[in-house]
């Protein structure tokens, strides 16, 4: 009798496994088909790129507190409504209001004078109305600065000329190794009596575009003016200083703080069938530096977040989780938009499954970074095969984005869209960051990647 039962059990088991395999195969095929439709819709639509061009044309230089940012808020609210969001609303945020004003920088030796391509760093204090004239001292590190000491620095303009390391394949790592001179250089120099600083722009390109960015003053140290100068000018200045011991620089800028004001995180969502299951956020920051159209940084990320809403709506995909696009305020200066969103989410006890940020440009997407526990990472790693046909299957543990980071204590998974960043710092924080340098296809491959990740997670978490 046992001899008869064993084959019968094996047969039943075989049939069960066969049917299960068929069911799983059908589910996989369905998911692959939906993802294919997401990519097809994204790659055949011009809406996202058209909106990016419109945003950069109507609201360039949309720094916190600027009229251009107010224009961008209203424009992207309209984009979200047109994308098919069930709800679109504005979340008030207290934001800084710093004005860049007028800037001039001239170096001179003997009878020769050269105007530098220069701009004030964000939060810089102004020069006196008559400007500052002083001799220049060049340094490449804080150690080199400190070795000079007060005797050789006091009363002078410090010129930080440490380039981004071109040998590093990861351009964000190269940026990270050079950015301290921009962020902290003014206070380091002021502590030794310097009257101002010039900082080499943080880009791997040799161009005449000054790349600005944020600086932070150290409490208790005199605040001195700080300007970014273009890389070609930095190279020329360094060479000229070797040939002229009497070189002088004149700088004048009227940049100034103008008191905090109110901005708005722009939020649109598609309500999930089971909202209690949680929220999936796609985000970018709406502000951009005063000198820049902000196409890659971060108009592209905002447009991709809006496009996720449009793709779900256009394809009739009704998610279980709520899909939310968040366009954050003030990432460039004090990051108040991301902090405010996290505070409200905590107060309202919102449950976030994932918050992903796109802030590495509208360049070719190559994968995602994930900040989560090992169990969730295992689930996510099983999704890689769906992205292999689209060459976006690099899944890396760790890292997300500045604006979603405040959700760390309440969101299950934080993430970032990875791009091929070799060209990103050619544009970053400069007037060169225009829509013509954004490839429509690469932009939309990123939109489709985020939407596909959300679709798969919606079915598996």
C-alpha positions, 0 to 999 in steps of 0.5 A: 500500500505504501508503494502505491501512495508514494507515486500518487503523492509524487504525481500530485506534487508534480501537478501542483508544481507544474501549475504553480510554475505556470502561474508564476511564469504568467505573472512574470510575463505579465509584469514584463509586458507592463514594464515594456508598455511603460518604456514604450509610452515614455520613449514615444512621448514628448510631453516630459521633454517639452515640460522641461524646456518650458520650465527652464525657459519660463523659470530659469535661475529659480533660487529660493526666494526668487520670483522665478521659483514662484513661477516654477511652483505654479507651472509644475502644479499645472504639469501635475494636473495635466499628468492625471494626478488625483490630487495636487497641492502645495505644502508651505515651507519657510525658505531662505532668500539670498540675492546674488546681486552684481559681481565683478572680478579683475586681476591686474599686474602692471598695466595689464588687467583681465576680467574673470568669469566670476560669481558669488557663492551661495550665502556669500556676504557682499564686499564693501561698496567700493570693493576689495583690492588685495594681493592673491595667494594660491593654495590647493588644500587647507593644510597648505593654507595653514602652513602659510600661516597668518603672516602670509595670508592676512590682508590677502585674497586666498585663491583655492585652486584644487581641481576635481580629480580627473582620474576618478571614474566616479565623478561624484567622488571627485566632486566630494574630494574637492567640494570642501574648499567651496563649502568651508574655504571662506571661514578657513581663510578668514580665520587667518585674516584673509579678506576674501576668497576665489574658488576654482569652479567644481567641474572637470571641464575647462570652460568659461562658465563659473559654477557656483554653489553653497558655502557655509560660514563657521560660527564665530569667524568673520564672514568674508566674500567668496566668489567662484571663478571659471576653470579656464580663468583659474588655470590662467590666474595660476600661471599668471601668478607664477610670472608676476609677483605683484599681481593684485585682484579687485572684487566687488559683489552686492550679494546679500541675504534678504530674510526668509520667505515662504515657498511651497513643496509641489505635491501630486498623487495617484491614490492607491487602492489600499492607501494604508499599505503606504506611499511611494514617493518620487522626487526632485528639487525644484530650485536651481541656482540663480545663474542656471536654467537648472535643466539637469540640476534638477529640472530633470528630476522634477519632470521625471517625478511628474512623468511617473504620475503621467505614466501610471495614469496614461496606462491605466495602472491603478496601484495598491500603494499611493504614488506621490510626486514631490518637488522639493524646495530649497535643496541648494541652500538649507534643504528646508523642503525635504525637512518640512515634508518629513516633519508633516509626514511624521505628524500625520503618521504617513507610512512610506514604503519608498522615497526615491530621489532623482538628482544626478541629472537627466542622463543615461540611467544605469540603476538604483541605490537603496538604503534599506535593511538586508531583507528588503534588499534581497527582495529588490535584488530579485527585480534586477532581471526586469531591468536587464533589457533596459541596461538599468540593472545596477542595484547598489546598497547605500545612498539616496538623496538630500531631500528624501534623507530626512525620511530615514526614520519613517520610510522603509526604503530610501533610494536614488536613481543612478545615472552615467555621470561623466558629463554631469559636472560639465553642467552642474551649477552653471549657465551651461545647464540648459535643456539642449544638453539633456537628451530626451531619450535618456531623460525618459529612460530614467522616468520609465525606470522609476515608474517600473520600479514602483510598479514592481514594488507595488505588486511585491511589497 
